[in-house]
Amino acid sequence: MTIQWRKLIEKAWNDRKSLHQSNEFDSWRVFHGYTEGVKGVVIEKFGTMALVEYKDDIREDLEVIKDALLHCFPFTLIIAKGDQSVGLRLKHRMFTLHGDISNAPEFAQEYGIYYSLLPDTMHNCGLYLDARPVRKWLANNSEGRRVLNLFSFTGSLGIAALKGGAKAAIHLDKSKDLLSRIQKSYEKNSLDIGTRSFIQGDIYKHLPKAIKNGQRFDGIILDPPPKVYKSPYSEHQPKGQDFFKLVSLCSKLLSPGGWLICLFHRYDATWDQSDAEIIESSSNTLKMTDRFTSECDFPDDNIDRKLRVTVFEKIDT
């Protein structure tokens, strides 16, 4: 069956008119194939660059996709990224369709904040676009707080908190390679990165240690990957995002009135079930205060298939 790429992409572009007419950010998902006609294909815009990601071999269609994108917007760079499931070598999966990779943008911009990008990485280039409303919430709800950013990746959520007036943000992640990328965002946003701003290590080692040392935070960002792997510092076998265990630790680190923001990527539980699990695992020391999800560039009528975000507050006992 021939895919009508131009028709699909133009419709998706027009459905996002409110986004591309905004001057508050320059990055969003242009095409969400899972609900817009081609499962396994997503197209994302970062400034004047577009990334076309695919899980089935659509290389014969890439020229048509490129032309459809250029008809919508004057992209200066378009990169194709095929998933390893396509069964091809990397050089046959990732390549430039239009423009020169040397002109790739170094940063994305949202609400006056800059986030470092690395477009030629095989996986996410540094900024999860469905979390845009999370970054906005953090910028509006972090003033004067000491914030802990767990599974920090490139640090975007903690940086949003700092730009929103947080007095400190501590990023914790297992990968040491991320430090240089976090530093780039700090420098671009005129932030000072202290010696304890980034901790490379195992969350199951550092959280119990922080509890033992009496540390407290006014805000904790908990965004585990869809599957958390077993740690040598924990006897239990994690299931999915392992919220039950992680929240039992985080709740002990929160000051009264502090918030815990959780990002749910699992699809084996409803939003209500996930929230109930959080409250139970905190020994009922948390209450739900806010909920929201991704915006119109991630269209899906089934809310439980989208990113779901819940904010909890530590009850003052």
C-alpha positions in Angstrom: 0.0 0.0 0.0 1.4 3.4 -1.0 1.6 5.8 1.9 0.4 9.3 1.1 3.2 11.0 3.0 2.7 14.6 1.8 -1.0 14.5 2.7 -0.3 12.9 6.2 2.6 15.3 7.0 0.7 18.4 5.8 -2.3 17.5 7.9 -0.1 16.9 11.0 1.7 20.2 10.4 -1.6 22.1 10.2 -3.0 20.4 13.3 0.0 21.9 15.2 -0.6 25.5 14.0 -0.7 26.8 17.6 2.8 25.4 18.1 4.6 26.7 14.9 3.0 30.1 15.4 4.4 30.3 18.9 7.6 32.2 19.6 8.0 30.6 23.0 9.7 27.4 21.7 11.3 26.1 18.5 11.0 22.3 19.0 8.0 19.9 18.8 7.0 16.6 17.3 5.9 17.2 13.7 4.4 13.8 13.0 3.3 11.2 15.5 2.9 8.2 13.3 1.4 5.9 16.0 -1.9 7.8 15.8 -1.4 9.8 12.6 -1.2 7.0 10.0 2.1 5.2 10.0 2.9 3.3 13.1 6.7 3.3 14.0 7.5 6.6 12.3 8.0 9.9 14.2 9.3 13.2 12.9 10.6 15.9 15.3 11.6 19.5 14.8 14.5 21.2 16.6 14.8 24.7 15.3 15.5 24.4 11.6 16.4 20.7 11.9 14.1 17.7 11.4 14.7 14.2 12.6 12.9 11.3 10.8 12.9 8.2 13.0 11.5 4.9 11.7 11.2 1.3 13.0 10.3 -0.3 9.6 12.4 0.0 6.5 11.0 3.1 4.7 14.2 4.2 3.0 12.4 4.2 -0.4 10.0 6.8 1.0 12.6 9.1 2.5 12.9 11.4 -0.4 9.1 11.9 -0.5 9.1 12.6 3.2 12.0 15.1 2.8 10.1 17.0 0.1 6.9 17.0 2.2 8.8 18.5 5.1 10.4 21.2 3.0 7.0 22.1 1.6 5.9 22.8 5.2 9.0 24.6 6.5 12.4 25.7 5.3 14.4 23.1 7.2 18.2 23.6 6.8 18.9 20.0 7.9 16.9 16.8 7.8 18.4 13.6 9.3 17.0 10.0 9.0 17.4 7.6 11.8 16.4 4.0 11.4 15.9 1.8 14.5 18.2 -1.3 14.9 15.0 -3.4 14.4 15.2 -2.5 10.7 18.2 -5.0 10.6 20.7 -2.7 8.8 24.1 -1.5 9.7 24.3 1.9 11.3 25.6 3.7 8.2 22.6 2.5 6.3 20.2 3.5 9.0 21.3 7.0 9.9 22.2 9.6 7.3 21.5 13.2 6.1 18.6 13.7 3.7 19.0 17.4 3.3 21.6 19.9 4.4 25.0 19.5 6.1 25.3 17.9 9.6 28.0 20.4 10.4 25.2 23.0 10.6 23.2 21.0 13.2 21.8 23.2 16.0 23.6 22.9 19.3 20.6 23.8 21.4 16.8 23.8 21.5 15.0 26.7 23.0 11.9 26.6 25.2 10.4 29.5 27.2 13.8 31.3 27.2 15.8 28.3 28.3 18.4 26.5 26.2 18.9 22.7 26.1 22.0 21.0 24.6 21.4 18.7 21.6 23.5 16.0 20.0 21.6 15.3 16.8 23.9 12.5 15.4 23.4 10.2 18.4 21.4 7.1 17.5 19.0 7.5 20.4 17.2 10.6 21.7 19.3 13.7 20.9 18.9 15.1 24.4 15.4 16.6 24.8 12.2 14.5 25.2 9.6 16.7 23.5 6.6 15.1 25.2 8.0 16.5 28.5 7.8 20.1 27.4 4.9 20.8 29.8 6.9 19.2 32.6 9.8 21.6 32.0 7.3 24.5 32.0 5.8 23.3 35.3 9.2 23.1 36.9 10.2 26.6 35.8 7.0 27.9 37.5 7.2 25.8 40.7 10.8 25.6 41.8 11.6 29.0 43.2 13.8 28.8 46.4 13.7 25.0 46.4 16.5 22.5 46.6 15.7 20.0 43.9 16.9 16.4 43.2 16.8 15.3 39.6 16.8 11.5 39.4 17.7 9.5 36.2 18.7 13.0 35.0 19.8 12.1 31.4 21.0 15.5 29.9 19.7 17.4 32.9 16.9 19.3 31.1 14.3 19.0 34.0 16.8 20.1 36.6 17.9 23.0 34.4 14.3 24.1 34.0 14.0 24.1 37.8 17.1 26.2 38.2 15.9 28.7 35.6 12.7 28.9 37.6 14.6 30.0 40.7 15.6 26.8 42.4 18.4 27.5 44.8 20.1 24.2 43.9 19.6 21.2 41.6 21.5 17.9 42.0 21.5 15.6 38.9 21.9 11.9 39.5 22.5 9.5 36.6 24.5 6.3 36.0 26.2 7.6 32.9 29.3 9.7 33.3 29.3 10.7 29.6 26.3 12.9 30.3 28.2 15.4 32.4 29.7 17.3 29.4 26.3 17.7 27.9 24.8 19.0 31.1 27.7 21.4 31.4 27.0 22.8 27.9 23.4 23.6 28.9 24.6 25.2 32.1 27.1 27.4 30.2 24.5 28.5 27.6 22.0 29.4 30.3 24.6 31.3 32.4 24.3 28.8 35.3 27.2 27.9 37.6 27.7 24.1 37.8 29.1 23.2 41.3 31.1 20.2 42.2 28.0 18.5 43.5 25.6 19.5 40.8 26.1 16.2 38.9 26.5 12.8 40.7 27.4 9.8 38.5 26.3 6.7 40.3 23.7 4.1 41.1 20.4 5.5 42.5 19.9 2.5 44.8 23.3 3.3 46.4 22.9 7.0 46.7 19.3 7.4 47.9 19.8 5.2 51.0 23.0 7.0 51.7 21.3 10.4 51.4 18.6 9.2 53.8 21.1 8.0 56.3 22.9 11.3 56.1 19.7 13.2 56.9 19.6 15.0 53.5 16.3 16.8 52.6 14.9 18.2 49.4 12.1 20.6 48.6 11.4 18.9 45.2 12.3 15.6 43.6 12.0 14.8 39.9 11.4 11.0 39.3 11.6 10.0 35.7 12.8 6.4 35.5 13.1 4.7 32.1 10.3 2.3 31.1 12.4 -0.6 32.4 14.7 -0.2 35.4 17.4 -2.9 35.6 18.5 -4.7 38.7 21.1 -3.0 40.7 24.0 -4.6 42.7 23.0 -2.3 45.5 19.5 -3.6 45.8 18.2 -7.0 46.7 14.9 -6.7 44.9 14.1 -7.3 41.2 12.7 -4.0 39.7 9.4 -4.3 37.8 8.9 -1.7 35.1 9.8 1.8 36.3 10.1 0.5 39.9 8.1 3.3 41.4 7.1 1.3 44.5 10.7 1.0 45.7 11.9 4.4 44.4 9.1 6.3 46.0 9.5 4.6 49.3 13.0 6.1 49.3 12.1 9.5 47.8 9.4 10.1 50.3 11.9 9.9 53.1 14.0 12.6 51.4 11.2 15.1 51.0 10.7 18.0 53.4 7.1 18.7 54.5 5.5 20.7 51.7 8.0 19.5 49.2 6.8 18.1 45.9 7.5 14.9 44.0 6.9 14.9 40.3 6.5 11.5 38.6 6.6 10.8 34.9 4.8 7.5 33.9 5.9 5.7 30.8 4.4 2.3 31.6 1.2 1.1 29.9 0.3 -1.9 32.1 -1.5 0.4 34.6 -4.0 3.2 34.4 -3.1 6.7 35.6 -5.3 6.2 38.7 -3.6 2.9 39.5 -0.2 4.5 39.1 -1.1 7.4 41.4 -2.5 5.0 44.0 0.7 3.0 43.9 2.8 6.1 44.6 0.7 7.1 47.6 0.8 3.6 49.0 4.5 3.2 48.6 5.1 6.5 50.4 3.2 5.1 53.4 0.5 7.6 52.7 2.8 10.6 53.4 2.1 12.0 49.9 -1.1 13.6 48.4 -1.8 14.2 44.7 -1.9 17.9 43.8 -1.7 18.2 40.0 -1.9 16.1 36.8 -1.1 16.8 33.2 0.1 15.2 30.0 1.8 15.9 26.7 0.4 18.5 24.3 -1.1 18.5 20.8 2.0 17.2 19.1 1.4 13.8 20.8 -2.2 13.2 19.8 -3.9 10.1 21.3 -7.4 9.7 22.5 -6.3 7.0 25.0 -4.7 9.0 27.8 -3.1 5.8 29.3 -0.9 5.5 26.1 0.5 9.0 26.6 3.1 10.4 29.0 1.3 10.9 32.3 2.6 13.3 34.9 1.5 13.6 38.5 2.7 16.0 41.2 2.5 14.9 44.8 3.1 16.9 48.0 4.6 15.7 51.2 2.0 15.9 54.0 3.1 17.9 57.0 2.7 15.4 59.9 
